[in-house]
Amino acid sequence: MKILKEHYPQFFSGIASGLLVAIGGTVLLSVENRTVGAVLFTVALLSICLMDLYLYTGKIGFVAESFSKKTVAELSFGLFGNFLGATLTGLIMRYARPTLIEKAAQSCTAKLSEGILRAFVLGCFCGMLMYAAVKIYREKGSVWGIVFCIPVFILSGFEHSIADMFYFAIAGMINAEYVGFIVAVVFGNSIGAVLLAALWRLKRGGGSRGE
């Protein structure tokens, strides 16, 4: 129980982040114009960053900058919190917004048809954009990275693991196939974010202007 006490801030903060991502997913499913929905989805990461909440996909890239056993534990508790927040909100919206179920189910069916490897690859590119968005916010104090990176990953069809947890929950498609898909996307998000972070560090080591 000691480790739970040490990391309950990440856990509960993670739940809040999962809930906010689910709200972003709800608006994306609710509007007819996907571009408008993609832009409005930014409310999730904007709120998370400004409220200093814990979102796995926004944190994992920074493991490449500072790795420790404590970091791994924080990521684990944060991810579990994200899962609970996104999934529970999805189940609530399944009851409160039944008109969204069919659209979510169609989207999730299409996602599963991609296959595990493609889901992993699409997750990698989403992870890169998530890291870039949060990095720009941290380094420059600017929200422009969020405002552009989030719509880009959505309109490009890249996969975001926490958002997908919400979509599958509202669709009522939580099963063994779902688990494999989500695991692939989580790994993809992780590898993509860490890869871009590592390249950024190499760039910093080679010159501050990257010339």
N, C-alpha and C positions, 0 to 999 in steps of 0.2 A: 504493500500500500504506500510505501515511502515514495516510490517512483511516481505514483499517481498524484500524490500531494505536490511533488516537485513540478509536475508538468500540467496540472489542472488549468493554469492560465491558457496554455496552448490548446487544450482540449475544448474548453468552453468558448474561447475565441474562434476556434475552428468551426464549432457549431454555428456561430453567428455568421462566419464567412460563407459556410455552405448554404445557409438560409438566404443570404444576399445574392449568391450566384443563382439560386433557384428563382428568386424574384426576377433576375435578369432573364433567365430562361423562360419564365412565364410571359414576360412582355414580348419576347421573340416569337413565342408560339401564338400570341394574341393578335398580333398585327398582320395585315395582309402583305404589306411591303417589307420584304426581308431586309432591305438596306436600312430602313427606318428602325426595324427591330434590332439590327446589329449595332446601330449607333446608341439606341436606348439601353442596350445590354451593358454599356459602359458604366451605368449606375452602380453595378456590382463592384467592379474593381476600384472605381473612384471612391466609393464608400469604404471599402476594405482598407485602402491605403490611407485615406484621410482619418479613419478611426483607429488605425494601427492594429488591425485584426490579423488573424493567422490563416492564410490560404496556402495550402501545400504547393500549388503550381507557381505561386509568387515567391516562395521561399527556397525551393529545392535548388535553384540555380546558384544560390549563394553558398551552398555546400562546397562548391569548387573554390570558394574564396577562404572559407574557414571550416574545416572538417574536424569533428570530435564525436565521441560517444554521446555526449549530451545533445549534440545537434541531431543525431539519428533518433534519439528518444523524442525530442521535440517534434521532429517531422512525423514520427509515427502517431503520436497523440494528436497532432494537428490534422493529419490526414483522416484519422478515425472520426474526429469532430466534424470535419468537412463532409464526410460520408453521412453521418447522422443528420446534420443540418440539411443537406441537399435532399437526402432520401425521405426524411420525415416531411419536409415541405412538399415534395413531389406527391406523397400519399395524401397530404391535406388538400393540395390543389386538385388531385384526382376526384376528391369529393366535392370541393367548392367550385371547380371549373370543369365539369364533365365534358363541355364542348371542346376542350383541348385534347382530350384523350386520343381521339382518332388521329389527329395531326401528329401527336407525339409518337404514337404507335407506328405510323408510316415512316417517320424519321428514324426510329430505332430499328425497324426492320431493314431499312436501307443501310444503316450503319453496320448491322450484323452481316449483311451480304458482302461487305468490303473484305471480310476476312481478318484474321489476327495480324498478319504482317502489315497489311495496308493500314490498319488501325494504328499500329505502332508507329509507322512512318508519319502518318498524319498527326499523331500525337507529338512526335518530335518537333515538327514545325510550329505547332501551337506552343510547345514549351519554350521555344526560342523567342517567340513574340511576347509571351508572358514575362520572361526574364527581362527582355528589352524594355517593356512597359514599366515594370517596377524599378529597374535600374535607372531609367531616365528620371523617374519620380524621386528616387533617393539621391541621385547624384546632382540633378539639376533643379530639384524642387518644382518640376513641371509636370502637369497632367497631360501634356500633349501626347506623350508616348502611349498612355492609356486610351485616349480619345481616338487614336489611329490604329494602334495594334489590335485592340479588341474587335472592331468591325472587320479588320483585315483577316483575322483568323476565322471568324464566322463566315464571311463571304467566300473565303478560300476553301471552306469545307474541312478545315483542320479540326482535330478532336481535342476537346478539353475534358479531362476525366471527371472533374467535379460537376460540371454542367451535365455531362452524360449520365451521372448518377441520378440527377433530377429527372432527366428525360425518360429514363427507363422506369423510374418509380411512378411517374404520372401515367406512363403507358401501361403499367402493370405487367412489365416484362422482366421481372427480377428472377432469373433462373441460372442454370449452369452455364449456358451460352453467354449470358450477360456477364458473369464473373470473369470468364476468359477474356472477353472484350475489354472490360474495365481494367483488368490487370495489364493488358497490352498497352492501353492508352496511358495509364499511370507511368509505366516504364518509358513510354515514348515521351511524355511530358518531361520526365526526369532527365533522360539522356539529352534531349534537345536543349533544355535549359542549361545543363551542366556543360555541354559542348560549347554553346555560345559564350558562357561565362569563362571557360578555359581559353577560348580564342581571344576574348577581351583582355584577359590577363597577359597573354603572350604579346598582344599589341602594346599593352602598357609597358611591358619589359623591353620592347623594341623601340620605344620612342613615344613620347606623350602625345604627338600629333598624328601618329599612325602613317607617316609619310615614307 
